[in-house]
Amino acid sequence: MFEPVFIIAAASLIGLVVVAGALLRAWAGWLELKRSELDRDGTPAREEGSPMGAARIEIADLKERIRKLEAIASGVDL
């Protein structure tokens, strides 16, 4: 009545559904773990100092990178 091809196909489909369900459950658990990590560590890393100082450092870093890229583009070795 049932041919072996149909039994193998059905078993493969059931196995695929089980594996997909397990992966989705693991993904949901991982997302929940990351959410709980973010909620637990919600305090900013830098509470001292002003954000203006950090912005100045970042701008200086960007200017330095631009200077290096311009030197590379013009063929000057640093």
PQR file with spaces between the fields and no chain letter, atoms N, CA, C, O and H, PARSE charges and radii, in Angstrom:
ATOM       1  N    MET     1       0.832   -1.182    0.000 -0.4000 1.5000
ATOM       2  CA   MET     1       0.000    0.000    0.000 -0.0000 2.0000
ATOM       3  C    MET     1       0.885    1.257    0.000  0.5500 1.7000
ATOM       4  O    MET     1       0.779    2.089   -0.902 -0.5500 1.4000
ATOM       5  N    PHE     2       1.754    1.395    1.008 -0.4000 1.5000
ATOM       6  CA   PHE     2       2.676    2.523    1.036 -0.0000 2.0000
ATOM       7  C    PHE     2       3.979    2.091    0.398  0.5500 1.7000
ATOM       8  O    PHE     2       4.563    1.065    0.747 -0.5500 1.4000
ATOM       9  H    PHE     2       1.840    0.719    1.741  0.4000 1.0000
ATOM      10  N    GLU     3       4.404    2.881   -0.520 -0.4000 1.5000
ATOM      11  CA   GLU     3       5.690    2.589   -1.144 -0.0000 2.0000
ATOM      12  C    GLU     3       6.804    3.158   -0.273  0.5500 1.7000
ATOM      13  O    GLU     3       6.584    4.134    0.446 -0.5500 1.4000
ATOM      14  H    GLU     3       3.930    3.714   -0.804  0.4000 1.0000
ATOM      15  N    PRO     4       7.982    2.573   -0.323 -0.5600 1.5000
ATOM      16  CA   PRO     4       9.084    3.050    0.509  0.2800 2.0000
ATOM      17  C    PRO     4       9.458    4.506    0.229  0.5500 1.7000
ATOM      18  O    PRO     4       9.923    5.206    1.128 -0.5500 1.4000
ATOM      19  N    VAL     5       9.263    4.961   -0.989 -0.4000 1.5000
ATOM      20  CA   VAL     5       9.586    6.351   -1.321 -0.0000 2.0000
ATOM      21  C    VAL     5       8.696    7.306   -0.532  0.5500 1.7000
ATOM      22  O    VAL     5       9.169    8.328   -0.035 -0.5500 1.4000
ATOM      23  H    VAL     5       8.885    4.392   -1.720  0.4000 1.0000
ATOM      24  N    PHE     6       7.432    6.984   -0.417 -0.4000 1.5000
ATOM      25  CA   PHE     6       6.513    7.850    0.322 -0.0000 2.0000
ATOM      26  C    PHE     6       6.818    7.831    1.817  0.5500 1.7000
ATOM      27  O    PHE     6       6.709    8.860    2.484 -0.5500 1.4000
ATOM      28  H    PHE     6       7.048    6.153   -0.821  0.4000 1.0000
ATOM      29  N    ILE     7       7.195    6.680    2.342 -0.4000 1.5000
ATOM      30  CA   ILE     7       7.537    6.585    3.762 -0.0000 2.0000
ATOM      31  C    ILE     7       8.793    7.403    4.052  0.5500 1.7000
ATOM      32  O    ILE     7       8.856    8.125    5.047 -0.5500 1.4000
ATOM      33  H    ILE     7       7.283    5.845    1.800  0.4000 1.0000
ATOM      34  N    ILE     8       9.781    7.285    3.184 -0.4000 1.5000
ATOM      35  CA   ILE     8      11.011    8.065    3.365 -0.0000 2.0000
ATOM      36  C    ILE     8      10.733    9.557    3.247  0.5500 1.7000
ATOM      37  O    ILE     8      11.262   10.346    4.029 -0.5500 1.4000
ATOM      38  H    ILE     8       9.729    6.698    2.376  0.4000 1.0000
ATOM      39  N    ALA     9       9.914    9.953    2.285 -0.4000 1.5000
ATOM      40  CA   ALA     9       9.581   11.364    2.112 -0.0000 2.0000
ATOM      41  C    ALA     9       8.829   11.906    3.330  0.5500 1.7000
ATOM      42  O    ALA     9       9.104   13.013    3.791 -0.5500 1.4000
ATOM      43  H    ALA     9       9.484    9.312    1.649  0.4000 1.0000
ATOM      44  N    ALA    10       7.887   11.126    3.845 -0.4000 1.5000
ATOM      45  CA   ALA    10       7.123   11.566    5.018 -0.0000 2.0000
ATOM      46  C    ALA    10       8.024   11.676    6.238  0.5500 1.7000
ATOM      47  O    ALA    10       7.919   12.634    7.003 -0.5500 1.4000
ATOM      48  H    ALA    10       7.663   10.226    3.471  0.4000 1.0000
ATOM      49  N    ALA    11       8.902   10.711    6.424 -0.4000 1.5000
ATOM      50  CA   ALA    11       9.817   10.752    7.563 -0.0000 2.0000
ATOM      51  C    ALA    11      10.774   11.930    7.442  0.5500 1.7000
ATOM      52  O    ALA    11      11.090   12.580    8.438 -0.5500 1.4000
ATOM      53  H    ALA    11       8.988    9.933    5.802  0.4000 1.0000
ATOM      54  N    SER    12      11.229   12.205    6.238 -0.4000 1.5000
ATOM      55  CA   SER    12      12.117   13.352    6.032 -0.0000 2.0000
ATOM      56  C    SER    12      11.399   14.660    6.324  0.5500 1.7000
ATOM      57  O    SER    12      11.963   15.562    6.942 -0.5500 1.4000
ATOM      58  H    SER    12      10.972   11.677    5.429  0.4000 1.0000
ATOM      59  N    LEU    13      10.160   14.756    5.878 -0.4000 1.5000
ATOM      60  CA   LEU    13       9.378   15.964    6.128 -0.0000 2.0000
ATOM      61  C    LEU    13       9.125   16.159    7.620  0.5500 1.7000
ATOM      62  O    LEU    13       9.222   17.276    8.129 -0.5500 1.4000
ATOM      63  H    LEU    13       9.703   14.023    5.375  0.4000 1.0000
ATOM      64  N    ILE    14       8.806   15.085    8.310 -0.4000 1.5000
ATOM      65  CA   ILE    14       8.584   15.178    9.755 -0.0000 2.0000
ATOM      66  C    ILE    14       9.883   15.569   10.461  0.5500 1.7000
ATOM      67  O    ILE    14       9.870   16.392   11.376 -0.5500 1.4000
ATOM      68  H    ILE    14       8.727   14.178    7.897  0.4000 1.0000
ATOM      69  N    GLY    15      10.982   14.990   10.043 -0.4000 1.5000
ATOM      70  CA   GLY    15      12.279   15.347   10.627 -0.0000 2.0000
ATOM      71  C    GLY    15      12.623   16.805   10.385  0.5500 1.7000
ATOM      72  O    GLY    15      13.136   17.483   11.275 -0.5500 1.4000
ATOM      73  H    GLY    15      10.992   14.322    9.299  0.4000 1.0000
ATOM      74  N    LEU    16      12.343   17.288    9.184 -0.4000 1.5000
ATOM      75  CA   LEU    16      12.603   18.690    8.865 -0.0000 2.0000
ATOM      76  C    LEU    16      11.756   19.613    9.727  0.5500 1.7000
ATOM      77  O    LEU    16      12.243   20.644   10.192 -0.5500 1.4000
ATOM      78  H    LEU    16      11.926   16.738    8.460  0.4000 1.0000
ATOM      79  N    VAL    17      10.506   19.260    9.943 -0.4000 1.5000
ATOM      80  CA   VAL    17       9.627   20.073   10.783 -0.0000 2.0000
ATOM      81  C    VAL    17      10.131   20.081   12.233  0.5500 1.7000
ATOM      82  O    VAL    17      10.105   21.119   12.895 -0.5500 1.4000
ATOM      83  H    VAL    17      10.110   18.423    9.565  0.4000 1.0000
ATOM      84  N    VAL    18      10.584   18.936   12.716 -0.4000 1.5000
ATOM      85  CA   VAL    18      11.095   18.861   14.096 -0.0000 2.0000
ATOM      86  C    VAL    18      12.352   19.720   14.241  0.5500 1.7000
ATOM      87  O    VAL    18      12.486   20.466   15.211 -0.5500 1.4000
ATOM      88  H    VAL    18      10.605   18.093   12.178  0.4000 1.0000
ATOM      89  N    VAL    19      13.268   19.616   13.284 -0.4000 1.5000
ATOM      90  CA   VAL    19      14.497   20.403   13.347 -0.0000 2.0000
ATOM      91  C    VAL    19      14.190   21.893   13.241  0.5500 1.7000
ATOM      92  O    VAL    19      14.770   22.693   13.975 -0.5500 1.4000
ATOM      93  H    VAL    19      13.159   19.010   12.496  0.4000 1.0000
ATOM      94  N    ALA    20      13.291   22.276   12.344 -0.4000 1.5000
ATOM      95  CA   ALA    20      12.923   23.692   12.199 -0.0000 2.0000
ATOM      96  C    ALA    20      12.286   24.215   13.488  0.5500 1.7000
ATOM      97  O    ALA    20      12.572   25.334   13.913 -0.5500 1.4000
ATOM      98  H    ALA    20      12.820   21.626   11.748  0.4000 1.0000
ATOM      99  N    GLY    21      11.430   23.414   14.103 -0.4000 1.5000
ATOM     100  CA   GLY    21      10.813   23.827   15.367 -0.0000 2.0000
ATOM     101  C    GLY    21      11.845   24.007   16.473  0.5500 1.7000
ATOM     102  O    GLY    21      11.771   24.955   17.254 -0.5500 1.4000
ATOM     103  H    GLY    21      11.198   22.505   13.758  0.4000 1.0000
ATOM     104  N    ALA    22      12.812   23.084   16.533 -0.4000 1.5000
ATOM     105  CA   ALA    22      13.861   23.193   17.546 -0.0000 2.0000
ATOM     106  C    ALA    22      14.716   24.437   17.311  0.5500 1.7000
ATOM     107  O    ALA    22      15.079   25.129   18.262 -0.5500 1.4000
ATOM     108  H    ALA    22      12.872   22.313   15.898  0.4000 1.0000
ATOM     109  N    LEU    23      15.037   24.721   16.057 -0.4000 1.5000
ATOM     110  CA   LEU    23      15.833   25.917   15.746 -0.0000 2.0000
ATOM     111  C    LEU    23      15.070   27.195   16.069  0.5500 1.7000
ATOM     112  O    LEU    23      15.651   28.148   16.588 -0.5500 1.4000
ATOM     113  H    LEU    23      14.743   24.159   15.284  0.4000 1.0000
ATOM     114  N    LEU    24      13.790   27.225   15.770 -0.4000 1.5000
ATOM     115  CA   LEU    24      12.996   28.416   16.100 -0.0000 2.0000
ATOM     116  C    LEU    24      12.898   28.620   17.612  0.5500 1.7000
ATOM     117  O    LEU    24      12.940   29.748   18.102 -0.5500 1.4000
ATOM     118  H    LEU    24      13.318   26.451   15.349  0.4000 1.0000
ATOM     119  N    ARG    25      12.768   27.524   18.331 -0.4000 1.5000
ATOM     120  CA   ARG    25      12.699   27.635   19.786 -0.0000 2.0000
ATOM     121  C    ARG    25      14.041   28.116   20.355  0.5500 1.7000
ATOM     122  O    ARG    25      14.077   28.933   21.275 -0.5500 1.4000
ATOM     123  H    ARG    25      12.734   26.607   17.932  0.4000 1.0000
ATOM     124  N    ALA    26      15.131   27.601   19.800 -0.4000 1.5000
ATOM     125  CA   ALA    26      16.456   28.046   20.246 -0.0000 2.0000
ATOM     126  C    ALA    26      16.668   29.516   19.920  0.5500 1.7000
ATOM     127  O    ALA    26      17.234   30.250   20.730 -0.5500 1.4000
ATOM     128  H    ALA    26      15.101   26.937   19.053  0.4000 1.0000
ATOM     129  N    TRP    27      16.228   29.958   18.754 -0.4000 1.5000
ATOM     130  CA   TRP    27      16.358   31.361   18.353 -0.0000 2.0000
ATOM     131  C    TRP    27      15.569   32.256   19.311  0.5500 1.7000
ATOM     132  O    TRP    27      16.057   33.304   19.735 -0.5500 1.4000
ATOM     133  H    TRP    27      15.768   29.362   18.095  0.4000 1.0000
ATOM     134  N    ALA    28      14.354   31.838   19.645 -0.4000 1.5000
ATOM     135  CA   ALA    28      13.540   32.625   20.574 -0.0000 2.0000
ATOM     136  C    ALA    28      14.210   32.688   21.946  0.5500 1.7000
ATOM     137  O    ALA    28      14.189   33.733   22.597 -0.5500 1.4000
ATOM     138  H    ALA    28      13.957   30.987   19.300  0.4000 1.0000
ATOM     139  N    GLY    29      14.799   31.585   22.388 -0.4000 1.5000
ATOM     140  CA   GLY    29      15.511   31.582   23.668 -0.0000 2.0000
ATOM     141  C    GLY    29      16.719   32.488   23.645  0.5500 1.7000
ATOM     142  O    GLY    29      16.997   33.182   24.623 -0.5500 1.4000
ATOM     143  H    GLY    29      14.816   30.736   21.860  0.4000 1.0000
ATOM     144  N    TRP    30      17.449   32.489   22.526 -0.4000 1.5000
ATOM     145  CA   TRP    30      18.627   33.348   22.402 -0.0000 2.0000
ATOM     146  C    TRP    30      18.219   34.815   22.433  0.5500 1.7000
ATOM     147  O    TRP    30      18.868   35.635   23.082 -0.5500 1.4000
ATOM     148  H    TRP    30      17.224   31.925   21.731  0.4000 1.0000
ATOM     149  N    LEU    31      17.131   35.142   21.723 -0.4000 1.5000
ATOM     150  CA   LEU    31      16.645   36.525   21.746 -0.0000 2.0000
ATOM     151  C    LEU    31      16.221   36.941   23.147  0.5500 1.7000
ATOM     152  O    LEU    31      16.488   38.066   23.571 -0.5500 1.4000
ATOM     153  H    LEU    31      16.604   34.476   21.196  0.4000 1.0000
ATOM     154  N    GLU    32      15.568   36.045   23.862 -0.4000 1.5000
ATOM     155  CA   GLU    32      15.155   36.353   25.226 -0.0000 2.0000
ATOM     156  C    GLU    32      16.377   36.557   26.131  0.5500 1.7000
ATOM     157  O    GLU    32      16.369   37.430   26.999 -0.5500 1.4000
ATOM     158  H    GLU    32      15.351   35.131   23.517  0.4000 1.0000
ATOM     159  N    LEU    33      17.420   35.754   25.928 -0.4000 1.5000
ATOM     160  CA   LEU    33      18.656   35.926   26.686 -0.0000 2.0000
ATOM     161  C    LEU    33      19.275   37.288   26.423  0.5500 1.7000
ATOM     162  O    LEU    33      19.699   37.965   27.359 -0.5500 1.4000
ATOM     163  H    LEU    33      17.427   35.044   25.223  0.4000 1.0000
ATOM     164  N    LYS    34      19.331   37.696   25.165 -0.4000 1.5000
ATOM     165  CA   LYS    34      19.911   38.993   24.829 -0.0000 2.0000
ATOM     166  C    LYS    34      19.056   40.132   25.393  0.5500 1.7000
ATOM     167  O    LYS    34      19.594   41.141   25.848 -0.5500 1.4000
ATOM     168  H    LYS    34      18.986   37.146   24.405  0.4000 1.0000
ATOM     169  N    ARG    35      17.741   39.977   25.365 -0.4000 1.5000
ATOM     170  CA   ARG    35      16.863   41.002   25.956 -0.0000 2.0000
ATOM     171  C    ARG    35      17.118   41.135   27.449  0.5500 1.7000
ATOM     172  O    ARG    35      17.190   42.243   27.980 -0.5500 1.4000
ATOM     173  H    ARG    35      17.304   39.157   24.995  0.4000 1.0000
ATOM     174  N    SER    36      17.253   39.998   28.121 -0.4000 1.5000
ATOM     175  CA   SER    36      17.483   40.062   29.567 -0.0000 2.0000
ATOM     176  C    SER    36      18.857   40.661   29.877  0.5500 1.7000
ATOM     177  O    SER    36      19.010   41.366   30.875 -0.5500 1.4000
ATOM     178  H    SER    36      17.195   39.098   27.690  0.4000 1.0000
ATOM     179  N    GLU    37      19.862   40.386   29.027 -0.4000 1.5000
ATOM     180  CA   GLU    37      21.172   41.009   29.225 -0.0000 2.0000
ATOM     181  C    GLU    37      21.093   42.515   29.052  0.5500 1.7000
ATOM     182  O    GLU    37      21.710   43.263   29.811 -0.5500 1.4000
ATOM     183  H    GLU    37      19.738   39.813   28.217  0.4000 1.0000
ATOM     184  N    LEU    38      20.342   42.961   28.062 -0.4000 1.5000
ATOM     185  CA   LEU    38      20.204   44.401   27.845 -0.0000 2.0000
ATOM     186  C    LEU    38      19.422   45.066   28.973  0.5500 1.7000
ATOM     187  O    LEU    38      19.751   46.179   29.384 -0.5500 1.4000
ATOM     188  H    LEU    38      19.842   42.354   27.445  0.4000 1.0000
ATOM     189  N    ASP    39      18.398   44.398   29.469 -0.4000 1.5000
ATOM     190  CA   ASP    39      17.614   44.963   30.565 -0.0000 2.0000
ATOM     191  C    ASP    39      18.419   45.014   31.855  0.5500 1.7000
ATOM     192  O    ASP    39      18.320   45.973   32.620 -0.5500 1.4000
ATOM     193  H    ASP    39      18.131   43.494   29.134  0.4000 1.0000
ATOM     194  N    ARG    40      19.211   43.987   32.091 -0.4000 1.5000
ATOM     195  CA   ARG    40      19.993   43.929   33.332 -0.0000 2.0000
ATOM     196  C    ARG    40      21.102   44.968   33.325  0.5500 1.7000
ATOM     197  O    ARG    40      21.399   45.568   34.358 -0.5500 1.4000
ATOM     198  H    ARG    40      19.292   43.208   31.469  0.4000 1.0000
ATOM     199  N    ASP    41      21.712   45.182   32.175 -0.4000 1.5000
ATOM     200  CA   ASP    41      22.832   46.119   32.067 -0.0000 2.0000
ATOM     201  C    ASP    41      22.378   47.368   31.315  0.5500 1.7000
ATOM     202  O    ASP    41      22.986   47.748   30.314 -0.5500 1.4000
ATOM     203  H    ASP    41      21.471   44.694   31.336  0.4000 1.0000
ATOM     204  N    GLY    42      21.333   47.991   31.786 -0.4000 1.5000
ATOM     205  CA   GLY    42      20.786   49.150   31.107 -0.0000 2.0000
ATOM     206  C    GLY    42      21.492   50.453   31.405  0.5500 1.7000
ATOM     207  O    GLY    42      21.197   51.476   30.786 -0.5500 1.4000
ATOM     208  H    GLY    42      20.839   47.683   32.598  0.4000 1.0000
ATOM     209  N    THR    43      22.426   50.431   32.350 -0.4000 1.5000
ATOM     210  CA   THR    43      23.129   51.671   32.678 -0.0000 2.0000
ATOM     211  C    THR    43      24.172   51.967   31.612  0.5500 1.7000
ATOM     212  O    THR    43      24.824   51.045   31.124 -0.5500 1.4000
ATOM     213  H    THR    43      22.666   49.600   32.853  0.4000 1.0000
ATOM     214  N    PRO    44      24.343   53.211   31.246 -0.5600 1.5000
ATOM     215  CA   PRO    44      25.368   53.532   30.256  0.2800 2.0000
ATOM     216  C    PRO    44      26.765   53.270   30.804  0.5500 1.7000
ATOM     217  O    PRO    44      26.997   53.392   32.007 -0.5500 1.4000
ATOM     218  N    ALA    45      27.680   52.915   29.937 -0.4000 1.5000
ATOM     219  CA   ALA    45      29.034   52.561   30.355 -0.0000 2.0000
ATOM     220  C    ALA    45      29.789   53.767   30.884  0.5500 1.7000
ATOM     221  O    ALA    45      30.599   53.639   31.803 -0.5500 1.4000
ATOM     222  H    ALA    45      27.491   52.815   28.960  0.4000 1.0000
ATOM     223  N    ARG    46      29.532   54.937   30.314 -0.4000 1.5000
ATOM     224  CA   ARG    46      30.244   56.157   30.725 -0.0000 2.0000
ATOM     225  C    ARG    46      29.278   57.097   31.430  0.5500 1.7000
ATOM     226  O    ARG    46      28.536   57.839   30.786 -0.5500 1.4000
ATOM     227  H    ARG    46      28.874   55.040   29.568  0.4000 1.0000
ATOM     228  N    GLU    47      29.292   57.062   32.729 -0.4000 1.5000
ATOM     229  CA   GLU    47      28.452   57.996   33.459 -0.0000 2.0000
ATOM     230  C    GLU    47      29.215   59.263   33.810  0.5500 1.7000
ATOM     231  O    GLU    47      28.622   60.335   33.935 -0.5500 1.4000
ATOM     232  H    GLU    47      29.895   56.459   33.252  0.4000 1.0000
ATOM     233  N    GLU    48      30.536   59.143   33.970 -0.4000 1.5000
ATOM     234  CA   GLU    48      31.326   60.314   34.286 -0.0000 2.0000
ATOM     235  C    GLU    48      31.800   60.966   33.002  0.5500 1.7000
ATOM     236  O    GLU    48      31.887   60.312   31.963 -0.5500 1.4000
ATOM     237  H    GLU    48      31.018   58.273   33.869  0.4000 1.0000
ATOM     238  N    GLY    49      32.102   62.231   33.071 -0.4000 1.5000
ATOM     239  CA   GLY    49      32.563   62.946   31.878 -0.0000 2.0000
ATOM     240  C    GLY    49      31.382   63.440   31.055  0.5500 1.7000
ATOM     241  O    GLY    49      30.240   63.018   31.236 -0.5500 1.4000
ATOM     242  H    GLY    49      32.031   62.762   33.915  0.4000 1.0000
ATOM     243  N    SER    50      31.700   64.334   30.160 -0.4000 1.5000
ATOM     244  CA   SER    50      30.630   64.880   29.349 -0.0000 2.0000
ATOM     245  C    SER    50      30.592   64.184   27.998  0.5500 1.7000
ATOM     246  O    SER    50      31.626   63.737   27.501 -0.5500 1.4000
ATOM     247  H    SER    50      32.627   64.676   30.013  0.4000 1.0000
ATOM     248  N    PRO    51      29.424   64.090   27.405 -0.5600 1.5000
ATOM     249  CA   PRO    51      29.329   63.496   26.077  0.2800 2.0000
ATOM     250  C    PRO    51      30.013   64.369   25.024  0.5500 1.7000
ATOM     251  O    PRO    51      30.392   63.881   23.959 -0.5500 1.4000
ATOM     252  N    MET    52      30.167   65.654   25.324 -0.4000 1.5000
ATOM     253  CA   MET    52      30.832   66.554   24.383 -0.0000 2.0000
ATOM     254  C    MET    52      32.299   66.162   24.206  0.5500 1.7000
ATOM     255  O    MET    52      32.834   66.233   23.099 -0.5500 1.4000
ATOM     256  H    MET    52      29.859   66.050   26.189  0.4000 1.0000
ATOM     257  N    GLY    53      32.950   65.748   25.298 -0.4000 1.5000
ATOM     258  CA   GLY    53      34.336   65.311   25.221 -0.0000 2.0000
ATOM     259  C    GLY    53      34.492   64.070   24.350  0.5500 1.7000
ATOM     260  O    GLY    53      35.440   63.962   23.573 -0.5500 1.4000
ATOM     261  H    GLY    53      32.516   65.690   26.197  0.4000 1.0000
ATOM     262  N    ALA    54      33.557   63.138   24.486 -0.4000 1.5000
ATOM     263  CA   ALA    54      33.599   61.924   23.671 -0.0000 2.0000
ATOM     264  C    ALA    54      33.383   62.275   22.203  0.5500 1.7000
ATOM     265  O    ALA    54      34.007   61.683   21.323 -0.5500 1.4000
ATOM     266  H    ALA    54      32.787   63.226   25.118  0.4000 1.0000
ATOM     267  N    ALA    55      32.512   63.223   21.941 -0.4000 1.5000
ATOM     268  CA   ALA    55      32.261   63.632   20.551 -0.0000 2.0000
ATOM     269  C    ALA    55      33.497   64.290   19.955  0.5500 1.7000
ATOM     270  O    ALA    55      33.808   64.085   18.781 -0.5500 1.4000
ATOM     271  H    ALA    55      32.004   63.705   22.656  0.4000 1.0000
ATOM     272  N    ARG    56      34.200   65.077   20.755 -0.4000 1.5000
ATOM     273  CA   ARG    56      35.425   65.727   20.256 -0.0000 2.0000
ATOM     274  C    ARG    56      36.500   64.695   19.922  0.5500 1.7000
ATOM     275  O    ARG    56      37.203   64.814   18.919 -0.5500 1.4000
ATOM     276  H    ARG    56      33.948   65.244   21.708  0.4000 1.0000
ATOM     277  N    ILE    57      36.614   63.688   20.771 -0.4000 1.5000
ATOM     278  CA   ILE    57      37.597   62.632   20.518 -0.0000 2.0000
ATOM     279  C    ILE    57      37.230   61.885   19.236  0.5500 1.7000
ATOM     280  O    ILE    57      38.100   61.574   18.422 -0.5500 1.4000
ATOM     281  H    ILE    57      36.043   63.591   21.586  0.4000 1.0000
ATOM     282  N    GLU    58      35.957   61.603   19.064 -0.4000 1.5000
ATOM     283  CA   GLU    58      35.518   60.888   17.866 -0.0000 2.0000
ATOM     284  C    GLU    58      35.756   61.727   16.609  0.5500 1.7000
ATOM     285  O    GLU    58      36.175   61.196   15.581 -0.5500 1.4000
ATOM     286  H    GLU    58      35.251   61.856   19.725  0.4000 1.0000
ATOM     287  N    ILE    59      35.495   63.013   16.685 -0.4000 1.5000
ATOM     288  CA   ILE    59      35.728   63.891   15.529 -0.0000 2.0000
ATOM     289  C    ILE    59      37.217   63.958   15.216  0.5500 1.7000
ATOM     290  O    ILE    59      37.606   63.943   14.048 -0.5500 1.4000
ATOM     291  H    ILE    59      35.155   63.444   17.521  0.4000 1.0000
ATOM     292  N    ALA    60      38.050   64.032   16.245 -0.4000 1.5000
ATOM     293  CA   ALA    60      39.494   64.057   16.015 -0.0000 2.0000
ATOM     294  C    ALA    60      39.961   62.754   15.371  0.5500 1.7000
ATOM     295  O    ALA    60      40.823   62.766   14.492 -0.5500 1.4000
ATOM     296  H    ALA    60      37.735   64.045   17.193  0.4000 1.0000
ATOM     297  N    ASP    61      39.399   61.644   15.803 -0.4000 1.5000
ATOM     298  CA   ASP    61      39.738   60.349   15.216 -0.0000 2.0000
ATOM     299  C    ASP    61      39.327   60.295   13.752  0.5500 1.7000
ATOM     300  O    ASP    61      40.079   59.799   12.913 -0.5500 1.4000
ATOM     301  H    ASP    61      38.698   61.634   16.517  0.4000 1.0000
ATOM     302  N    LEU    62      38.148   60.797   13.444 -0.4000 1.5000
ATOM     303  CA   LEU    62      37.684   60.813   12.057 -0.0000 2.0000
ATOM     304  C    LEU    62      38.558   61.711   11.183  0.5500 1.7000
ATOM     305  O    LEU    62      38.859   61.369   10.039 -0.5500 1.4000
ATOM     306  H    LEU    62      37.537   61.200   14.126  0.4000 1.0000
ATOM     307  N    LYS    63      38.960   62.850   11.723 -0.4000 1.5000
ATOM     308  CA   LYS    63      39.839   63.738   10.962 -0.0000 2.0000
ATOM     309  C    LYS    63      41.177   63.074   10.674  0.5500 1.7000
ATOM     310  O    LYS    63      41.731   63.221    9.584 -0.5500 1.4000
ATOM     311  H    LYS    63      38.715   63.128   12.653  0.4000 1.0000
ATOM     312  N    GLU    64      41.693   62.341   11.657 -0.4000 1.5000
ATOM     313  CA   GLU    64      42.959   61.628   11.464 -0.0000 2.0000
ATOM     314  C    GLU    64      42.823   60.554   10.395  0.5500 1.7000
ATOM     315  O    GLU    64      43.724   60.368    9.577 -0.5500 1.4000
ATOM     316  H    GLU    64      41.243   62.222   12.542  0.4000 1.0000
ATOM     317  N    ARG    65      41.700   59.848   10.401 -0.4000 1.5000
ATOM     318  CA   ARG    65      41.470   58.825    9.378 -0.0000 2.0000
ATOM     319  C    ARG    65      41.376   59.452    7.986  0.5500 1.7000
ATOM     320  O    ARG    65      41.914   58.914    7.018 -0.5500 1.4000
ATOM     321  H    ARG    65      40.968   59.999   11.065  0.4000 1.0000
ATOM     322  N    ILE    66      40.698   60.581    7.895 -0.4000 1.5000
ATOM     323  CA   ILE    66      40.579   61.268    6.603 -0.0000 2.0000
ATOM     324  C    ILE    66      41.946   61.719    6.124  0.5500 1.7000
ATOM     325  O    ILE    66      42.259   61.593    4.940 -0.5500 1.4000
ATOM     326  H    ILE    66      40.261   61.018    8.682  0.4000 1.0000
ATOM     327  N    ARG    67      42.764   62.242    7.025 -0.4000 1.5000
ATOM     328  CA   ARG    67      44.115   62.675    6.656 -0.0000 2.0000
ATOM     329  C    ARG    67      44.934   61.503    6.121  0.5500 1.7000
ATOM     330  O    ARG    67      45.636   61.635    5.118 -0.5500 1.4000
ATOM     331  H    ARG    67      42.510   62.344    7.987  0.4000 1.0000
ATOM     332  N    LYS    68      44.839   60.354    6.798 -0.4000 1.5000
ATOM     333  CA   LYS    68      45.572   59.171    6.340 -0.0000 2.0000
ATOM     334  C    LYS    68      45.058   58.702    4.986  0.5500 1.7000
ATOM     335  O    LYS    68      45.856   58.334    4.124 -0.5500 1.4000
ATOM     336  H    LYS    68      44.268   60.247    7.612  0.4000 1.0000
ATOM     337  N    LEU    69      43.749   58.706    4.780 -0.4000 1.5000
ATOM     338  CA   LEU    69      43.198   58.279    3.498 -0.0000 2.0000
ATOM     339  C    LEU    69      43.608   59.216    2.376  0.5500 1.7000
ATOM     340  O    LEU    69      43.900   58.768    1.268 -0.5500 1.4000
ATOM     341  H    LEU    69      43.101   59.005    5.481  0.4000 1.0000
ATOM     342  N    GLU    70      43.632   60.521    2.655 -0.4000 1.5000
ATOM     343  CA   GLU    70      44.082   61.469    1.642 -0.0000 2.0000
ATOM     344  C    GLU    70      45.554   61.272    1.308  0.5500 1.7000
ATOM     345  O    GLU    70      45.958   61.410    0.153 -0.5500 1.4000
ATOM     346  H    GLU    70      43.395   60.885    3.555  0.4000 1.0000
ATOM     347  N    ALA    71      46.359   60.947    2.324 -0.4000 1.5000
ATOM     348  CA   ALA    71      47.778   60.686    2.073 -0.0000 2.0000
ATOM     349  C    ALA    71      47.954   59.431    1.238  0.5500 1.7000
ATOM     350  O    ALA    71      48.808   59.394    0.352 -0.5500 1.4000
ATOM     351  H    ALA    71      46.031   60.835    3.262  0.4000 1.0000
ATOM     352  N    ILE    72      47.170   58.417    1.502 -0.4000 1.5000
ATOM     353  CA   ILE    72      47.240   57.192    0.698 -0.0000 2.0000
ATOM     354  C    ILE    72      46.811   57.477   -0.725  0.5500 1.7000
ATOM     355  O    ILE    72      47.421   56.973   -1.668 -0.5500 1.4000
ATOM     356  H    ILE    72      46.477   58.447    2.222  0.4000 1.0000
ATOM     357  N    ALA    73      45.756   58.288   -0.899 -0.4000 1.5000
ATOM     358  CA   ALA    73      45.254   58.590   -2.239 -0.0000 2.0000
ATOM     359  C    ALA    73      46.263   59.390   -3.044  0.5500 1.7000
ATOM     360  O    ALA    73      46.352   59.241   -4.262 -0.5500 1.4000
ATOM     361  H    ALA    73      45.260   58.698   -0.134  0.4000 1.0000
ATOM     362  N    SER    74      47.020   60.238   -2.365 -0.4000 1.5000
ATOM     363  CA   SER    74      48.004   61.041   -3.090 -0.0000 2.0000
ATOM     364  C    SER    74      49.341   60.325   -3.252  0.5500 1.7000
ATOM     365  O    SER    74      50.243   60.829   -3.922 -0.5500 1.4000
ATOM     366  H    SER    74      46.948   60.359   -1.375  0.4000 1.0000
ATOM     367  N    GLY    75      49.468   59.146   -2.637 -0.4000 1.5000
ATOM     368  CA   GLY    75      50.677   58.346   -2.813 -0.0000 2.0000
ATOM     369  C    GLY    75      51.771   58.641   -1.821  0.5500 1.7000
ATOM     370  O    GLY    75      52.907   58.215   -2.028 -0.5500 1.4000
ATOM     371  H    GLY    75      48.735   58.736   -2.093  0.4000 1.0000
ATOM     372  N    VAL    76      51.477   59.352   -0.756 -0.4000 1.5000
ATOM     373  CA   VAL    76      52.470   59.695    0.260 -0.0000 2.0000
ATOM     374  C    VAL    76      52.481   58.560    1.296  0.5500 1.7000
ATOM     375  O    VAL    76      51.433   58.111    1.759 -0.5500 1.4000
ATOM     376  H    VAL    76      50.554   59.698   -0.588  0.4000 1.0000
ATOM     377  N    ASP    77      53.697   58.109    1.647 -0.4000 1.5000
ATOM     378  CA   ASP    77      53.829   57.103    2.695 -0.0000 2.0000
ATOM     379  C    ASP    77      53.878   57.771    4.052  0.5500 1.7000
ATOM     380  O    ASP    77      54.589   58.759    4.233 -0.5500 1.4000
ATOM     381  H    ASP    77      54.549   58.474    1.271  0.4000 1.0000
ATOM     382  N    LEU    78      53.130   57.245    5.005 -0.4000 1.5000
ATOM     383  CA   LEU    78      53.127   57.827    6.352 -0.0000 2.0000
ATOM     384  C    LEU    78      54.107   57.112    7.238  0.5500 1.7000
ATOM     385  O    LEU    78      54.247   57.459    8.410 -0.5500 1.4000
ATOM     386  H    LEU    78      52.553   56.442    4.858  0.4000 1.0000
